[in-house]
Amino acid sequence: QVTVVESGGGMVQAGDSLRLSCAAHGRAFTTIYWYRQAPGKEREFLAVWVRSNGTTRHTDSVKGRFTISKENAKNTVDLQINSLTPEGSAMYYCNARILGASYWGQGTQVTVSS
């Protein structure tokens, strides 16, 4: 059974940091993505981790503030978010992929107050 579960969201103030975790189980996923979606906006790609070689890629708008990483002790793929702004308020989603199959979690809400 495949499960994809995000955690770590919450209500924070501008300038704070959060660490989101994605626990994806049931298959040997080849890539793990993080996205976010704010109300009334399209889902936005943030970062990706590639299992085969451990490489990562971040969208330009979050480089230097967001970091995706594999946490072996927890068996999760985390997204460290620093210097949050109110514009970062959104539902954050994890997406796990293998061989053309794509699995989404339910999301974790991040709300940033000014």
Phi, psi and omega in degrees: 000131180271132173227138175229116186228124176263151177207166174107353180289174178169188178257123183225173177258158178305135181097343180286172177238156175219153174237115179264146179236145175238118176254108182244118185229158175112339176211162178273076185301139183272331178218146175235127182247153167241134176231169169217155178218119176268157180305130178078004181239163178284157176293136188242128175291136179246308186198160179218145175240134183250122185295319190301322183228004177074010181286158179227157176215139180236144176294151188303324187292345181244358180302134181093341179244327181251141177222124176264141181204153175269125180254099187295325182296326180262350186056047178229164170247116188258156173235109176274125182240120180247159175051053181295145175239162178304331178293346177276359177293122184185171168271128180256129185241147171255142179228120181251133185230148173202126173050046176086348177271144185226130183234131181250147170272180181277345178096159174228130187277133173241125179235124184244122178261151183273000000 
